């Protein structure tokens, strides 16, 4: 019979649970519940293989994180899930083959989910836990697993530091903008180390007065701790300020493609008129049938067409390839997506579909972040 370990975090802290699993080199699944939230951590010989919030399906957490990190829209993700079910192809393999994400980025997102999960668990002072010894199937090399002892050393240090800077950061649902002399602060951060400078650059490029801090943290792909620490540093230096949202309309994201005004109004008029005309025709036809025939008509489901999702996915890949081609030919990234249009890299119709799904991109050091807006 498989051995089990159960308890309450108030009596037996999560650090002690990790130590016990690590020292005894246990293999199995640890589930921790706190205030209605449950997470799972898989261990192999005392090392963490992966960690994630509990979900209905194995790919649910990954899909939601891909939306948050700007890799895909919710509608496109739903289309990919449907394609995976109908074709029988693994969801992860489909993500890579369709150009949604590379293998390297997919591994990075997996690691991000695991690290954020561990950081959450280490901050829980109450709740319950259950460890069940069982086989854990995975193909990760031993050097990529996280030792329980190392997790405790790094994790508990992070928890202590978190208490010192979390109060300096505005609420995560607040929108912030840059203020002050960012260039001078960039020089100071650069002297503190490469990782701090890289974190600063990612965060400062995303803070644009339009996105919430939570969205900035997600798109930075740094993880909750590192992103929040970089934001706290900016806040303490007086380089960010909360934007007043009362009575203000949200601005469109930088670089987002839009249909010209006249054409957009015409398309909206056509889009509104077509379903009304169809509905009027249907009502007239039903009226001609008479009451007896009307009672026999059964309702039918209206399924969403997948062409829009396919087009969005195709345009995303086309723009990413154009950005890469521009860099290889000119030696640098374009300032905005409009530059690609003006230089003939993409057509004027690229990403001119649904404004809610428009893309823009942020430049980093040696890489780009092509962002799909949340819906």
C-alpha distance (Angstrom), angle and dihedral (degrees) to the residues before:
residue distance angle dihedral
X1 . . .
X2 3.80 . .
X3 3.80 113.6 .
X4 3.81 119.7 -120.5
X5 3.80 136.3 -162.8
X6 3.80 120.2 -158.1
X7 3.75 132.8 174.0
X8 3.79 153.0 125.7
X9 3.80 120.9 -84.4
X10 3.80 91.0 -136.8
X11 3.81 89.9 61.7
X12 3.79 99.8 31.3
X13 3.82 112.9 27.3
X14 3.79 123.5 -139.4
X15 3.82 90.3 -114.2
X16 3.79 89.4 59.1
X17 3.81 90.4 48.5
X18 3.81 90.6 53.2
X19 3.81 91.3 47.1
X20 3.80 92.3 51.3
X21 3.81 93.4 48.7
X22 3.81 91.2 45.6
X23 3.80 97.5 46.1
X24 3.80 93.1 47.4
X25 3.83 91.6 41.9
X26 3.78 91.2 -130.5
X27 3.80 124.3 -174.0
X28 3.78 118.6 -150.7
X29 3.80 147.5 74.2
X30 3.80 125.0 -55.6
X31 3.82 116.5 -161.1
X32 3.79 119.2 -169.2
X33 3.80 123.4 -170.5
X34 3.80 123.4 -162.8
X35 3.82 126.2 169.7
X36 3.79 91.8 -24.6
X37 3.79 94.6 -45.4
X38 3.79 118.2 114.2
X39 3.78 127.5 -168.4
X40 3.79 131.2 -176.1
X41 3.79 127.9 -144.4
X42 3.80 121.4 -170.7
X43 3.82 117.4 -149.7
X44 3.79 130.1 -163.7
X45 3.81 115.5 -169.2
X46 3.80 91.2 -24.5
X47 3.82 96.6 -46.5
X48 3.79 126.5 107.0
X49 3.81 113.8 -112.1
X50 3.79 96.6 -179.0
X51 3.78 141.7 -26.2
X52 3.81 131.6 -157.1
X53 3.80 143.0 149.4
X54 3.80 113.1 -83.8
X55 3.81 112.1 -93.5
X56 3.79 140.9 175.3
X57 3.81 92.5 -111.7
X58 3.81 133.0 21.9
X59 3.82 92.0 -116.8
X60 3.82 97.3 47.3
X61 3.82 96.4 85.8
X62 3.81 92.1 44.4
X63 3.80 91.8 50.4
X64 3.80 93.6 50.1
X65 3.81 91.3 49.1
X66 3.82 90.8 49.9
X67 3.82 88.4 56.1
X68 3.79 92.0 47.9
X69 3.81 92.5 48.0
X70 3.80 92.5 51.3
X71 3.81 99.5 -111.7
X72 3.80 96.3 120.3
X73 3.81 143.0 0.2
X74 3.79 123.3 -112.3
X75 3.82 92.0 -110.8
X76 3.79 93.3 49.2
X77 3.80 89.9 48.2
X78 3.80 90.9 53.2
X79 3.80 89.3 51.3
X80 3.82 90.5 51.2
X81 3.80 91.5 50.7
X82 3.80 89.2 51.1
X83 3.79 91.1 48.3
X84 3.81 90.9 50.3
X85 3.81 91.7 50.8
X86 3.81 94.9 46.7
X87 3.80 95.6 44.3
X88 3.79 98.1 38.1
X89 3.81 90.3 -130.4
X90 3.82 119.4 142.0
X91 3.79 110.8 -97.9
X92 3.81 94.0 -129.6
X93 3.79 93.4 50.2
X94 3.81 89.3 49.2
X95 3.82 91.5 53.2
X96 3.80 90.7 56.4
X97 3.81 97.0 41.4
X98 3.83 91.8 49.8
X99 3.80 91.1 51.9
X100 3.80 94.9 -116.1
X101 3.80 91.8 127.0
X102 3.79 138.4 -6.9
X103 3.80 124.4 -118.5
X104 3.81 89.7 -110.0
X105 3.81 93.1 52.3
X106 3.81 90.7 44.1
X107 3.81 90.5 56.7
X108 3.81 89.4 46.9
X109 3.82 91.7 52.9
X110 3.82 90.7 48.8
X111 3.81 89.5 51.9
X112 3.82 90.7 46.6
X113 3.81 91.9 53.5
X114 3.81 90.9 48.4
X115 3.80 95.0 48.2
X116 3.81 93.5 46.8
X117 3.81 90.0 48.4
X118 3.80 92.6 51.5
X119 3.81 91.1 46.6
X120 3.81 90.0 52.1
X121 3.80 93.3 49.4
X122 3.80 94.0 48.5
X123 3.82 89.6 57.3
X124 3.82 93.7 53.9
X125 3.80 112.5 103.5
X126 3.79 96.6 177.7
X127 3.78 138.7 32.2
X128 3.78 135.3 77.1
X129 3.78 136.3 -75.2
X130 3.76 137.4 -159.0
X131 3.80 126.1 -170.0
X132 3.79 118.8 -168.6
X133 3.80 120.1 -172.2
X134 3.80 108.7 -130.3
X135 3.78 141.3 134.9
X136 3.83 114.8 -78.2
X137 3.78 114.8 -153.2
X138 3.80 115.8 -150.4
X139 3.79 141.1 131.2
X140 3.79 99.9 -141.1
X141 3.81 117.6 128.2
X142 3.79 117.0 -115.7
X143 3.82 92.9 -112.2
X144 3.82 90.4 61.9
X145 3.80 94.2 54.2
X146 3.80 119.2 98.4
X147 3.79 115.7 -121.2
X148 3.80 113.9 -133.5
X149 3.82 92.2 -131.3
X150 3.81 92.9 51.8
X151 3.80 90.6 46.8
X152 3.80 90.1 55.6
X153 3.81 93.9 47.5
X154 3.80 94.0 49.2
X155 3.79 97.0 32.5
X156 3.79 98.1 50.6
X157 3.82 89.8 47.1
X158 3.80 88.9 53.0
X159 3.81 91.5 49.0
X160 3.82 90.5 52.8
X161 3.81 92.4 48.3
X162 3.81 91.0 45.9
X163 3.79 89.8 64.2
X164 3.81 90.6 57.3
X165 3.81 99.4 53.4
X166 3.82 109.3 21.8
X167 3.82 92.8 85.2
X168 3.83 90.3 56.8
X169 3.80 92.4 62.7
X170 3.84 122.0 85.1
X171 3.83 117.5 -120.6
X172 3.79 112.3 -68.5
X173 3.82 91.6 -118.6
X174 3.82 91.1 57.3
X175 3.82 121.9 104.9
X176 3.81 114.4 -132.7
X177 3.79 136.2 -170.8
X178 3.79 133.9 -160.1
X179 3.81 119.9 -97.1
X180 3.79 135.2 168.9
X181 3.80 131.0 23.7
X182 3.79 104.9 -30.6
X183 3.82 92.7 171.0
X184 3.82 93.3 61.1
X185 3.79 91.2 48.5
X186 3.81 89.9 48.3
X187 3.80 90.1 59.4
X188 3.80 92.1 50.6
X189 3.79 93.0 48.2
X190 3.80 90.5 48.0
X191 3.79 89.9 60.5
X192 3.81 91.0 54.6
X193 3.82 96.7 64.4
X194 3.78 144.0 -67.3
X195 3.81 96.3 -89.8
X196 3.80 94.1 51.6
X197 3.81 90.9 47.9
X198 3.81 91.9 49.1
X199 3.81 91.8 49.3
X200 3.80 90.7 48.4
X201 3.82 92.1 51.7
X202 3.79 93.9 49.4
X203 3.78 93.7 49.9
X204 3.80 98.5 41.0
X205 3.82 91.9 51.2
X206 3.81 91.4 53.6
X207 3.81 97.5 46.9
X208 3.79 100.2 90.4
X209 3.80 106.9 145.1
X210 3.82 92.6 -100.8
X211 3.80 107.8 73.2
X212 3.79 130.0 66.5
X213 3.78 118.9 -115.1
X214 3.81 89.3 -110.6
X215 3.80 89.4 56.8
X216 3.82 90.2 48.0
X217 3.82 90.4 51.3
X218 3.81 92.0 48.6
X219 3.80 95.4 47.2
X220 3.80 92.6 46.4
X221 3.82 88.9 62.4
X222 3.80 88.7 -152.4
X223 3.78 96.6 120.2
X224 3.79 128.2 -110.7
X225 3.82 97.1 -76.4
X226 3.81 101.2 46.4
X227 3.80 94.7 40.0
X228 3.81 93.5 48.1
X229 3.80 91.4 47.3
X230 3.82 90.8 53.0
X231 3.82 90.3 48.6
X232 3.83 90.7 48.8
X233 3.80 89.2 52.6
X234 3.82 90.4 53.2
X235 3.80 91.6 46.3
X236 3.80 92.8 49.9
X237 3.83 89.6 50.5
X238 3.81 90.2 52.0
X239 3.80 92.8 -117.4
X240 3.81 98.7 127.2
X241 3.78 132.7 49.7
X242 3.78 133.4 -174.5
X243 3.81 115.3 -103.2
X244 3.78 116.4 -131.1
X245 3.80 106.9 -124.1
X246 3.82 97.9 -176.0
X247 3.79 110.4 120.1
X248 3.80 93.4 -7.7
X249 3.77 125.8 119.6
X250 3.79 116.3 -133.4
X251 3.79 113.1 -103.8
X252 3.80 119.7 -128.0
X253 3.80 115.1 -100.5
X254 3.80 114.9 -94.0
X255 3.76 114.6 -89.3
X256 3.80 94.7 10.4
X257 3.78 113.3 151.6
X258 3.78 117.8 -123.4
X259 3.78 136.6 -172.9
X260 3.86 110.5 -113.4
X261 3.82 112.8 -94.0
X262 3.82 99.5 -108.8
X263 3.77 93.4 44.3
X264 3.79 91.4 47.0
X265 3.80 92.3 53.1
X266 3.81 90.6 47.8
X267 3.80 92.0 50.2
X268 3.79 91.2 48.9
X269 3.81 91.0 50.5
X270 3.80 91.4 50.1
X271 3.80 92.1 45.2
X272 3.79 90.4 51.3
X273 3.80 94.8 44.9
X274 3.80 98.7 48.9
X275 3.83 98.4 61.2
X276 3.81 90.8 42.7
X277 3.82 91.1 53.0
X278 3.78 91.4 47.1
X279 3.78 91.4 48.7
X280 3.81 91.8 49.2
X281 3.79 90.4 50.8
X282 3.79 91.3 49.3
X283 3.81 92.1 50.0
X284 3.83 91.0 49.5
X285 3.83 91.7 48.9
X286 3.80 92.2 49.4
X287 3.80 90.1 48.5
X288 3.81 90.9 55.5
X289 3.80 91.5 54.2
X290 3.77 95.2 63.8
X291 3.82 130.2 -132.7
X292 3.81 95.9 -68.3
X293 3.79 94.0 55.2
X294 3.80 91.6 42.1
X295 3.80 90.8 60.9
X296 3.82 90.3 55.9
X297 3.81 95.6 54.9
X298 3.82 110.0 105.0
X299 3.77 125.3 -152.0
X300 3.78 117.0 -107.5
X301 3.82 130.9 -159.7
X302 3.79 119.4 -107.7
X303 3.80 108.8 -141.7
X304 3.79 121.5 -154.7
X305 3.79 112.8 -113.6
X306 3.79 114.7 -116.2
X307 3.82 96.7 -148.4
X308 3.81 93.0 90.6
X309 3.80 91.3 52.7
X310 3.80 91.8 47.3
X311 3.78 91.4 49.4
X312 3.81 92.1 49.5
X313 3.80 90.9 51.3
X314 3.80 91.9 47.5
X315 3.82 93.2 48.9
X316 3.79 91.2 49.3
X317 3.79 91.1 54.9
X318 3.80 91.3 44.3
X319 3.81 93.1 53.5
X320 3.81 93.0 45.8
X321 3.82 90.3 51.9
X322 3.80 90.6 47.6
X323 3.81 90.6 52.0
X324 3.81 90.6 51.1
X325 3.81 92.1 46.7
X326 3.81 91.1 50.2
X327 3.78 90.6 52.2
X328 3.81 94.6 49.0
X329 3.81 92.3 48.2
X330 3.81 100.3 41.4
X331 3.80 101.7 25.0
X332 3.79 95.4 -120.3
X333 3.78 145.6 59.3
X334 3.83 119.9 -93.9
X335 3.78 117.2 -107.9
X336 3.83 94.0 -121.7
X337 3.79 139.4 -8.3
X338 3.81 88.5 -99.0
X339 3.81 88.1 68.5
X340 3.80 89.5 61.6
X341 3.80 89.4 54.2
X342 3.80 93.8 47.7
X343 3.79 92.8 48.0
X344 3.79 93.9 48.4
X345 3.81 97.1 -111.1
X346 3.82 93.2 123.0
X347 3.77 133.1 14.1
X348 3.78 124.7 -101.1
X349 3.81 89.3 -110.0
X350 3.82 95.4 61.4
X351 3.80 112.6 126.3
X352 3.82 90.7 -5.7
X353 3.80 93.8 132.7
X354 3.76 127.7 93.7
X355 3.84 107.0 -0.4
X356 3.83 90.1 -144.0
X357 3.80 89.1 63.8
X358 3.81 97.8 44.1
X359 3.79 117.1 138.2
X360 3.77 132.0 -138.2
X361 3.77 130.6 168.5
X362 3.77 141.1 -134.5
X363 3.79 123.8 -147.6
X364 3.78 122.1 -133.5
X365 3.77 133.5 174.0
X366 3.80 103.6 -63.1
X367 3.79 95.6 -18.8
X368 3.79 144.2 65.5
X369 3.78 133.6 -136.3
X370 3.81 111.4 -146.9
X371 3.79 103.7 -160.9
X372 3.78 127.9 -152.4
X373 3.79 111.1 -161.0
X374 3.77 118.7 -121.5
X375 3.81 117.0 -110.2
